[in-house]
Amino acid sequence: MSTQLKEKINISVETIAKLSEVDLADLCNITEQAINAGGGFGWLRVPTREILNDYWKKIIDDNFSNLIVGRLNGVIAGTLQLSYEAPNIESRKNIAQIKRQFVAPWARGYGLAKSMIDFSETKAKENNIKSIQLAVRETQDAAIQLFSGKDYKVWGENPYYAFINGSFVKGIYFFKNL
């Protein structure tokens, strides 16, 4: 007789305003894993742990960004930054940007990325945001499908968005009005 155990997965999404040592370690670990898998939000090589620690601490201190994390069974497995303009940029005060979203390779396929986007949209609406914008490299097929599936619309492309391994990579720009 064969018995299959069904793994219980608990997904949660939240904004972090203060980093615990465990959360900082989780963020650094998943960042390293995402970079090694080719999706490390701009990094092409894994930086030192000191650089990663400094990076995440500075994000927490940024008054114009919300660090949103997705957890699987309590462990940070994905993140994105919901960024706003400074208050003196009045023409863009109702526009936010999703930046540097990724999910650790081991946590993909559970709906965590969608949950983080949904959470971000709710948070944006609470802050009187009328539109969310973002950019994705053309090589990130899963991200393109994800945002397209969440009703984000392509508004433009930049053939010189990134320079990777001696070649330019096109960027695709999305928006969604809330």
N, CA, C and O of each residue as an XYZ file, in Angstrom:
712
protein
N       0.837     -1.170      0.000
C       0.000      0.000      0.000
C       0.885      1.237      0.000
O       1.880      1.309      0.721
N       0.509      2.193     -0.811
C       1.279      3.422     -0.924
C       0.474      4.576     -0.347
O      -0.710      4.742     -0.639
N       1.136      5.354      0.467
C       0.492      6.526      1.054
C       1.275      7.754      0.639
O       2.497      7.806      0.771
N       0.552      8.739      0.136
C       1.206      9.990     -0.220
C       0.881     11.028      0.832
O      -0.276     11.211      1.210
N       1.898     11.692      1.292
C       1.697     12.772      2.241
C       1.534     14.065      1.476
O       2.310     14.367      0.569
N       0.534     14.816      1.842
C       0.315     16.101      1.197
C       0.931     17.173      2.080
O       0.564     17.335      3.244
N       1.882     17.902      1.495
C       2.587     18.952      2.224
C       1.673     20.152      2.415
O       1.079     20.646      1.457
N       1.564     20.616      3.642
C       0.764     21.808      3.922
C       1.655     23.035      3.757
O       2.693     23.165      4.406
N       1.225     23.922      2.879
C       1.979     25.139      2.594
C       1.156     26.324      3.063
O      -0.002     26.489      2.678
N       1.760     27.129      3.882
C       1.119     28.349      4.361
C       1.825     29.533      3.707
O       3.024     29.737      3.896
N       1.059     30.316      2.931
C       1.597     31.507      2.268
C       1.125     32.731      3.033
O      -0.052     32.858      3.371
N       2.061     33.627      3.299
C       1.697     34.914      3.901
C       2.526     36.002      3.233
O       3.644     35.771      2.773
N       1.938     37.205      3.196
C       2.615     38.350      2.592
C       2.476     39.513      3.554
O       1.415     39.724      4.142
N       3.561     40.270      3.710
C       3.542     41.397      4.634
C       4.576     42.436      4.221
O       5.471     42.173      3.419
N       4.422     43.617      4.793
C       5.427     44.667      4.659
C       6.331     44.571      5.874
O       5.857     44.419      7.000
N       7.629     44.659      5.644
C       8.595     44.636      6.755
C       9.152     46.045      6.937
O       9.657     46.653      5.993
N       9.056     46.546      8.148
C       9.606     47.868      8.457
C      10.878     47.755      9.290
O      11.639     48.717      9.395
N      11.111     46.586      9.881
C      12.305     46.342     10.689
C      12.763     44.915     10.435
O      11.956     43.985     10.420
N      14.071     44.750     10.236
C      14.620     43.437      9.927
C      15.122     42.726     11.177
O      15.914     43.278     11.940
N      14.660     41.513     11.378
C      15.271     40.656     12.388
C      16.497     40.007     11.758
O      16.651     40.032     10.537
N      17.353     39.436     12.563
C      18.533     38.745     12.030
C      18.129     37.569     11.151
O      18.773     37.303     10.137
N      17.065     36.863     11.533
C      16.593     35.719     10.746
C      16.061     36.196      9.401
O      16.369     35.601      8.368
N      15.262     37.270      9.402
C      14.738     37.799      8.142
C      15.860     38.292      7.235
O      15.817     38.077      6.024
N      16.852     38.944      7.804
C      17.988     39.413      7.016
C      18.723     38.221      6.392
O      19.099     38.269      5.220
N      18.925     37.171      7.158
C      19.589     35.972      6.630
C      18.743     35.339      5.527
O      19.277     34.922      4.500
N      17.414     35.264      5.735
C      16.527     34.717      4.701
C      16.633     35.532      3.416
O      16.761     34.968      2.330
N      16.580     36.862      3.539
C      16.663     37.728      2.358
C      17.974     37.530      1.607
O      17.986     37.427      0.380
N      19.066     37.476      2.342
C      20.369     37.268      1.694
C      20.432     35.901      1.021
O      20.934     35.786     -0.097
N      19.932     34.873      1.684
C      19.961     33.529      1.112
C      19.155     33.446     -0.179
O      19.633     32.909     -1.179
N      17.931     33.979     -0.160
C      17.110     33.866     -1.374
C      17.636     34.770     -2.487
O      17.471     34.462     -3.667
N      18.270     35.886     -2.115
C      18.879     36.747     -3.131
C      19.997     35.996     -3.842
O      20.080     36.018     -5.070
N      20.856     35.333     -3.076
C      21.937     34.542     -3.670
C      21.377     33.464     -4.595
O      21.884     33.261     -5.698
N      20.332     32.776     -4.144
C      19.733     31.710     -4.949
C      19.125     32.263     -6.238
O      19.270     31.667     -7.305
N      18.445     33.403     -6.130
C      17.816     34.003     -7.318
C      18.873     34.471     -8.318
O      18.704     34.300     -9.525
N      19.951     35.055     -7.826
C      21.024     35.491     -8.730
C      21.620     34.285     -9.449
O      21.832     34.320    -10.661
N      21.886     33.227     -8.704
C      22.450     32.019     -9.322
C      21.498     31.392    -10.343
O      21.941     30.710    -11.267
N      20.197     31.621    -10.177
C      19.201     31.089    -11.114
C      18.926     32.061    -12.262
O      18.102     31.775    -13.130
N      19.617     33.220    -12.273
C      19.486     34.166    -13.370
C      18.444     35.252    -13.177
O      18.118     35.958    -14.131
N      17.913     35.406    -11.973
C      16.873     36.415    -11.757
C      17.103     37.228    -10.513
O      16.200     37.349     -9.685
N      18.276     37.786    -10.354
C      18.616     38.495     -9.132
C      18.469     39.987     -9.201
O      19.303     40.716     -8.665
N      17.438     40.456     -9.841
C      17.065     41.871     -9.966
C      18.235     42.803    -10.243
O      18.422     43.815     -9.568
N      19.009     42.440    -11.243
C      20.075     43.326    -11.704
C      21.470     42.808    -11.420
O      22.394     43.096    -12.180
N      21.646     42.065    -10.366
C      22.960     41.495    -10.105
C      23.183     40.335    -11.051
O      22.281     39.527    -11.275
N      24.375     40.250    -11.603
C      24.725     39.142    -12.486
C      25.584     38.109    -11.762
O      25.625     36.940    -12.144
N      26.268     38.557    -10.716
C      27.093     37.673     -9.882
C      26.724     37.915     -8.427
O      26.359     39.027     -8.044
N      26.822     36.882     -7.636
C      26.482     36.991     -6.220
C      27.505     37.883     -5.514
O      28.700     37.586     -5.526
N      27.039     38.975     -4.899
C      27.966     39.823     -4.141
C      28.291     39.184     -2.792
O      27.724     38.155     -2.424
N      29.199     39.804     -2.074
C      29.542     39.299     -0.744
C      28.336     39.428      0.181
O      27.417     40.203     -0.084
N      28.350     38.674      1.248
C      27.263     38.738      2.228
C      27.200     40.123      2.863
O      26.115     40.605      3.187
N      28.335     40.756      3.040
C      28.358     42.119      3.600
C      27.590     43.100      2.697
O      26.812     43.924      3.177
N      27.820     42.995      1.406
C      27.115     43.865      0.464
C      25.615     43.584      0.497
O      24.807     44.513      0.479
N      25.243     42.304      0.545
C      23.819     41.959      0.617
C      23.183     42.469      1.912
O      22.081     43.018      1.890
N      23.866     42.289      3.025
C      23.352     42.808      4.301
C      23.122     44.312      4.224
O      22.066     44.808      4.618
N      24.118     45.036      3.715
C      23.995     46.497      3.583
C      22.837     46.872      2.658
O      22.082     47.801      2.944
N      22.704     46.146      1.554
C      21.633     46.434      0.606
C      20.273     46.346      1.296
O      19.483     47.288      1.226
N      19.994     45.235      1.955
C      18.678     45.041      2.569
C      18.441     46.016      3.717
O      17.314     46.471      3.913
N      19.464     46.338      4.465
C      19.299     47.321      5.545
C      18.958     48.701      4.980
O      18.153     49.428      5.562
N      19.570     49.064      3.845
C      19.273     50.366      3.228
C      17.857     50.406      2.672
O      17.213     51.455      2.707
N      17.366     49.292      2.164
C      15.987     49.247      1.658
C      15.014     49.514      2.801
O      14.027     50.226      2.620
N      15.280     48.957      3.954
C      14.413     49.178      5.119
C      14.410     50.650      5.509
O      13.385     51.175      5.941
N      15.544     51.313      5.360
C      15.660     52.724      5.749
C      15.126     53.693      4.691
O      15.028     54.892      4.948
N      14.780     53.183      3.503
C      14.299     54.032      2.413
C      12.852     54.450      2.692
O      11.954     53.609      2.723
N      12.636     55.735      2.892
C      11.304     56.241      3.217
C      10.331     56.171      2.049
O       9.126     56.327      2.243
N      10.830     55.940      0.848
C       9.967     55.943     -0.333
C       9.748     54.552     -0.913
O       9.253     54.418     -2.032
N      10.111     53.526     -0.168
C       9.895     52.151     -0.611
C       9.311     51.326      0.516
O       9.642     51.512      1.687
N       8.430     50.406      0.136
C       7.927     49.395      1.067
C       8.567     48.076      0.673
O       8.494     47.669     -0.487
N       9.188     47.414      1.624
C       9.729     46.082      1.381
C       8.623     45.083      1.686
O       8.211     44.914      2.833
N       8.157     44.432      0.642
C       7.089     43.445      0.783
C       7.718     42.076      0.621
O       8.450     41.821     -0.335
N       7.425     41.199      1.568
C       7.979     39.850      1.521
C       6.857     38.828      1.498
O       5.791     39.016      2.085
N       7.138     37.746      0.802
C       6.255     36.592      0.802
C       6.935     35.479      1.567
O       8.129     35.226      1.400
N       6.165     34.824      2.402
C       6.708     33.719      3.215
C       6.006     32.411      2.870
O       4.798     32.374      2.639
N       6.789     31.349      2.841
C       6.252     29.996      2.786
C       6.560     29.351      4.122
O       7.722     29.203      4.499
N       5.524     28.972      4.825
C       5.674     28.358      6.153
C       6.599     29.175      7.054
O       7.432     28.626      7.776
N       6.434     30.498      6.998
C       7.154     31.405      7.889
C       8.518     31.864      7.412
O       9.103     32.768      8.010
N       9.039     31.267      6.352
C      10.371     31.605      5.845
C      10.219     32.547      4.650
O       9.428     32.282      3.745
N      10.975     33.643      4.647
C      10.922     34.556      3.504
C      11.402     33.810      2.266
O      12.506     33.267      2.230
N      10.530     33.800      1.241
C      10.824     33.067      0.019
C      10.735     33.957     -1.215
O      11.089     33.528     -2.313
N      10.270     35.183     -1.049
C      10.161     36.102     -2.165
C      10.019     37.520     -1.658
O       9.698     37.753     -0.493
N      10.263     38.460     -2.548
C      10.198     39.867     -2.145
C       9.945     40.758     -3.351
O      10.211     40.382     -4.493
N       9.436     41.925     -3.074
C       9.375     42.993     -4.056
C       9.388     44.317     -3.309
O       9.110     44.383     -2.112
N       9.715     45.357     -4.041
C       9.713     46.698     -3.463
C       8.655     47.518     -4.175
O       8.634     47.601     -5.403
N       7.779     48.119     -3.391
C       6.772     49.034     -3.909
C       7.287     50.428     -3.599
O       7.337     50.841     -2.440
N       7.671     51.151     -4.648
C       8.357     52.434     -4.478
C       7.462     53.591     -4.891
O       6.674     53.495     -5.831
N       7.610     54.688     -4.156
C       6.847     55.909     -4.385
C       7.809     57.056     -4.663
O       8.991     56.984     -4.327
N       7.302     58.096     -5.269
C       8.086     59.311     -5.481
C       8.120     60.141     -4.203
O       7.259     59.999     -3.335
N       9.112     60.996     -4.099
C       9.171     61.950     -2.992
C       7.959     62.885     -3.102
O       7.492     63.153     -4.209
N       7.448     63.380     -1.983
C       6.242     64.223     -2.005
C       6.350     65.468     -2.878
O       5.336     65.962     -3.370
N       7.553     65.981     -3.077
C       7.700     67.183     -3.903
C       7.560     66.898     -5.402
O       7.478     67.834     -6.197
N       7.532     65.632     -5.796
C       7.316     65.268     -7.195
C       5.803     65.106     -7.381
O       5.294     63.992     -7.505
N       5.107     66.226     -7.397
C       3.650     66.214     -7.362
C       3.015     65.519     -8.562
O       1.969     64.887     -8.416
N       3.613     65.617     -9.727
C       3.014     65.036    -10.923
C       3.023     63.508    -10.910
O       2.309     62.883    -11.694
N       3.820     62.900    -10.030
C       3.905     61.438     -9.958
C       3.553     60.900     -8.576
O       3.856     59.749     -8.260
N       2.919     61.722     -7.760
C       2.633     61.292     -6.386
C       1.611     60.163     -6.317
O       1.511     59.486     -5.294
N       0.856     59.950     -7.385
C      -0.150     58.891     -7.400
C       0.274     57.696     -8.245
O      -0.553     56.878     -8.649
N       1.575     57.608     -8.504
C       2.116     56.509     -9.295
C       3.183     55.798     -8.461
O       4.058     56.433     -7.873
N       3.091     54.484     -8.425
C       4.086     53.673     -7.712
C       4.772     52.754     -8.714
O       4.294     52.554     -9.831
N       5.899     52.203     -8.288
C       6.631     51.253     -9.117
C       6.883     49.978     -8.335
O       7.227     50.009     -7.153
N       6.707     48.867     -9.015
C       7.148     47.585     -8.467
C       8.561     47.389     -8.975
O       8.821     47.459    -10.176
N       9.470     47.144     -8.044
C      10.878     46.956     -8.391
C      11.413     45.689     -7.722
O      10.977     45.292     -6.642
N      12.347     45.090     -8.392
C      13.164     44.013     -7.838
C      12.358     42.873     -7.219
O      12.643     42.420     -6.110
N      11.351     42.424     -7.954
C      10.550     41.301     -7.480
C      11.221     39.997     -7.869
O      11.703     39.844     -8.992
N      11.248     39.064     -6.940
C      11.712     37.728     -7.261
C      11.216     36.748     -6.204
O      10.865     37.125     -5.086
N      11.201     35.487     -6.596
C      10.865     34.388     -5.686
C      12.009     33.393     -5.774
O      12.507     33.101     -6.861
N      12.421     32.877     -4.632
C      13.500     31.883     -4.600
C      13.121     30.687     -5.468
O      11.951     30.307     -5.516
N      14.092     30.092     -6.152
C      13.783     28.958     -7.039
C      13.012     27.834     -6.346
O      12.127     27.236     -6.957
N      13.324     27.538     -5.100
C      12.652     26.447     -4.392
C      11.210     26.768     -4.016
O      10.454     25.874     -3.637
N      10.822     28.046     -4.119
C       9.485     28.460     -3.679
C       8.560     28.791     -4.853
O       7.443     29.264     -4.644
N       9.002     28.553     -6.050
C       8.186     28.890     -7.222
C       7.091     27.847     -7.421
O       7.256     26.669     -7.106
N       5.969     28.324     -7.956
C       4.867     27.417     -8.268
C       3.795     27.327     -7.196
O       2.839     26.566     -7.349
N       3.928     28.081     -6.121
C       2.934     28.068     -5.039
C       1.997     29.276     -5.076
O       1.088     29.374     -4.251
N       2.202     30.190     -6.015
C       1.360     31.381     -6.087
C       1.869     32.543     -5.262
O       1.153     33.523     -5.054
N       3.088     32.442     -4.794
C       3.647     33.487     -3.937
C       3.815     34.814     -4.693
O       3.498     35.873     -4.151
N       4.301     34.769     -5.916
C       4.495     36.001     -6.689
C       3.161     36.714     -6.910
O       3.079     37.933     -6.762
N       2.119     35.964     -7.261
C       0.794     36.557     -7.437
C       0.288     37.166     -6.137
O      -0.298     38.249     -6.141
N       0.511     36.482     -5.039
C       0.065     36.996     -3.736
C       0.773     38.299     -3.382
O       0.160     39.209     -2.824
N       2.069     38.393     -3.707
C       2.803     39.625     -3.420
C       2.300     40.777     -4.291
O       2.220     41.915     -3.826
N       1.959     40.489     -5.550
C       1.415     41.535     -6.421
C       0.063     42.000     -5.901
O      -0.192     43.201     -5.820
N      -0.806     41.054     -5.548
C      -2.123     41.417     -5.005
C      -1.983     42.283     -3.757
O      -2.684     43.283     -3.607
N      -1.084     41.898     -2.873
C      -0.838     42.654     -1.644
C      -0.349     44.063     -1.984
O      -0.787     45.042     -1.380
N       0.562     44.155     -2.952
C       1.114     45.453     -3.362
C       0.034     46.359     -3.925
O       0.012     47.556     -3.639
N      -0.852     45.801     -4.715
C      -1.936     46.600     -5.281
C      -2.870     47.120     -4.192
O      -3.305     48.270     -4.244
N      -3.175     46.282     -3.214
C      -4.011     46.708     -2.091
C      -3.330     47.818     -1.312
O      -3.956     48.820     -0.968
N      -2.047     47.635     -1.035
C      -1.280     48.650     -0.299
C      -1.219     49.955     -1.090
O      -1.349     51.035     -0.515
N      -1.024     49.860     -2.386
C      -0.967     51.053     -3.235
C      -2.294     51.808     -3.190
O      -2.309     53.032     -3.064
N      -3.395     51.089     -3.292
C      -4.711     51.729     -3.232
C      -4.906     52.447     -1.895
O      -5.465     53.543     -1.849
N      -4.444     51.826     -0.816
C      -4.546     52.453      0.514
C      -3.772     53.770      0.567
O      -4.105     54.660      1.350
N      -2.746     53.889     -0.263
C      -1.916     55.097     -0.306
C      -2.301     56.021     -1.462
O      -1.510     56.867     -1.878
N      -3.520     55.854     -1.977
C      -4.067     56.713     -3.027
C      -3.272     56.651     -4.337
O      -3.214     57.624     -5.089
N      -2.670     55.501     -4.592
C      -1.959     55.302     -5.848
C      -2.967     54.939     -6.921
O      -3.862     54.124     -6.696
N      -2.819     55.543     -8.082
C      -3.751     55.333     -9.188
C      -3.187     54.424    -10.276
O      -3.942     53.870    -11.075
N      -1.860     54.269    -10.310
C      -1.227     53.459    -11.345
C       0.068     52.855    -10.792
O       0.805     53.503    -10.049
N       0.324     51.609    -11.171
C       1.589     50.939    -10.830
C       2.322     50.668    -12.136
O       1.723     50.240    -13.122
N       3.629     50.922    -12.128
C       4.456     50.718    -13.310
C       5.636     49.819    -12.954
O       6.031     49.731    -11.791
N       6.191     49.158    -13.958
C       7.359     48.299    -13.737
C       8.024     47.993    -15.058
O       7.457     48.230    -16.125
N       9.228     47.468    -14.980
C       9.979     47.048    -16.159
C      10.537     45.647    -15.912
O      10.898     45.291    -14.790
N      10.599     44.863    -16.992
C      11.074     43.489    -16.919
C      11.988     43.236    -18.117
O      11.698     43.680    -19.228
N      13.086     42.525    -17.891
C      13.930     42.123    -19.016
C      13.190     41.121    -19.893
O      12.453     40.274    -19.387
N      13.381     41.213    -21.192
C      12.686     40.318    -22.125
C      13.028     38.847    -21.882
O      12.277     37.967    -22.304
N      14.124     38.572    -21.225
C      14.546     37.194    -20.953
C      13.802     36.574    -19.776
O      13.929     35.376    -19.527
N      13.035     37.368    -19.060
C      12.330     36.868    -17.879
C      10.894     36.489    -18.251
O       9.936     37.179    -17.903
N      10.782     35.374    -18.967
C       9.493     34.928    -19.495
C       8.436     34.738    -18.410
O       7.284     35.130    -18.597
N       8.813     34.142    -17.281
C       7.830     33.892    -16.227
C       7.277     35.208    -15.678
O       6.081     35.311    -15.404
N       8.131     36.204    -15.519
C       7.676     37.503    -15.011
C       6.763     38.190    -16.025
O       5.765     38.804    -15.647
N       7.099     38.088    -17.295
C       6.258     38.690    -18.332
C       4.876     38.043    -18.327
O       3.864     38.740    -18.400
N       4.830     36.722    -18.240
C       3.549     36.010    -18.182
C       2.787     36.358    -16.906
O       1.568     36.523    -16.929
N       3.508     36.467    -15.803
C       2.878     36.788    -14.529
C       2.171     38.139    -14.579
O       0.991     38.238    -14.243
N       2.887     39.170    -14.995
C       2.291     40.504    -15.003
C       1.207     40.626    -16.074
O       0.195     41.290    -15.853
N       1.406     40.002    -17.212
C       0.359     40.002    -18.234
C      -0.904     39.328    -17.693
O      -2.014     39.801    -17.936
N      -0.737     38.241    -16.973
C      -1.863     37.522    -16.385
C      -2.558     38.280    -15.269
O      -3.700     37.975    -14.924
N      -1.878     39.262    -14.707
C      -2.467     40.094    -13.641
C      -2.996     41.408    -14.222
O      -3.197     42.375    -13.488
N      -3.219     41.441    -15.524
C      -3.814     42.586    -16.244
C      -2.912     43.809    -16.330
O      -3.403     44.929    -16.467
N      -1.612     43.612    -16.253
C      -0.685     44.706    -16.531
C      -0.538     44.808    -18.044
O      -0.477     43.791    -18.735
N      -0.481     46.013    -18.548
C      -0.426     46.259    -19.986
C       0.973     46.740    -20.377
O       1.598     47.523    -19.662
N       1.444     46.259    -21.516
C       2.726     46.715    -22.063
C       2.507     48.088    -22.675
O       1.592     48.286    -23.475
N       3.361     49.038    -22.288
C       3.254     50.379    -22.885
C       4.484     50.753    -23.700
O       4.469     51.752    -24.420
N       5.539     49.970    -23.597
C       6.725     50.299    -24.370
C       7.839     49.294    -24.171
O       7.768     48.403    -23.325
N       8.869     49.468    -24.982
C      10.051     48.620    -24.916
C      11.289     49.490    -25.057
O      11.254     50.553    -25.676
N      12.376     49.022    -24.476
C      13.657     49.698    -24.569
C      14.683     48.662    -25.037
O      15.026     47.759    -24.274
N      15.176     48.772    -26.269
C      16.115     47.771    -26.769
C      17.456     47.775    -26.040
O      18.244     46.841    -26.191
N      17.721     48.809    -25.255
C      18.998     48.935    -24.537
C      18.781     48.970    -23.027
O      19.474     49.701    -22.320
N      17.854     48.210    -22.542
C      17.464     48.214    -21.131
C      18.581     47.710    -20.208
O      18.823     48.286    -19.147
N      19.251     46.644    -20.616
C      20.320     46.056    -19.796
C      21.455     45.609    -20.717
O      21.256     45.399    -21.914
N      22.636     45.470    -20.141
C      23.801     45.000    -20.874
C      24.355     43.801    -20.128
O      24.904     43.941    -19.036
N      24.208     42.611    -20.725
C      24.558     41.371    -20.042
C      25.435     40.527    -20.960
O      25.075     40.259    -22.106
N      26.576     40.117    -20.449
C      27.496     39.253    -21.195
C      27.814     39.790    -22.590
O      27.848     39.039    -23.565
N      28.044     41.090    -22.669
C      28.467     41.705    -23.911
C      27.367     42.054    -24.890
O      27.651     42.475    -26.011
N      26.112     41.888    -24.491
C      24.999     42.188    -25.398
C      23.904     42.968    -24.671
O      23.704     42.826    -23.465
N      23.208     43.788    -25.440
C      22.064     44.490    -24.886
C      20.873     43.542    -24.779
O      20.697     42.647    -25.605
N      20.067     43.757    -23.755
C      18.844     42.996    -23.543
C      17.698     43.989    -23.484
O      17.774     45.007    -22.797
N      16.648     43.682    -24.204
C      15.487     44.558    -24.270
C      14.713     44.525    -22.947
O      14.632     43.489    -22.287
N      14.154     45.666    -22.576
C      13.282     45.777    -21.427
C      11.853     46.020    -21.881
O      11.612     46.701    -22.877
N      10.920     45.460    -21.147
C       9.504     45.624    -21.454
C       8.872     46.382    -20.287
O       9.032     46.004    -19.126
N       8.149     47.459    -20.615
C       7.535     48.317    -19.611
C       6.040     48.022    -19.492
O       5.326     47.935    -20.491
N       5.590     47.872    -18.258
C       4.194     47.566    -17.967
C       3.582     48.653    -17.092
O       4.291     49.378    -16.394
N       2.242     48.756    -17.139
C       1.504     49.588    -16.190
C       0.171     48.905    -15.907
O      -0.316     48.086    -16.685
N      -0.392     49.272    -14.772
C      -1.752     48.866    -14.436
C      -2.382     50.006    -13.674
O      -1.854     50.441    -12.650
N      -3.512     50.498    -14.165
C      -4.252     51.520    -13.442
C      -5.144     50.833    -12.416
O      -5.800     49.831    -12.705
N      -5.151     51.387    -11.232
C      -5.909     50.765    -10.134
C      -7.297     51.376    -10.006
O      -8.070     50.974     -9.137
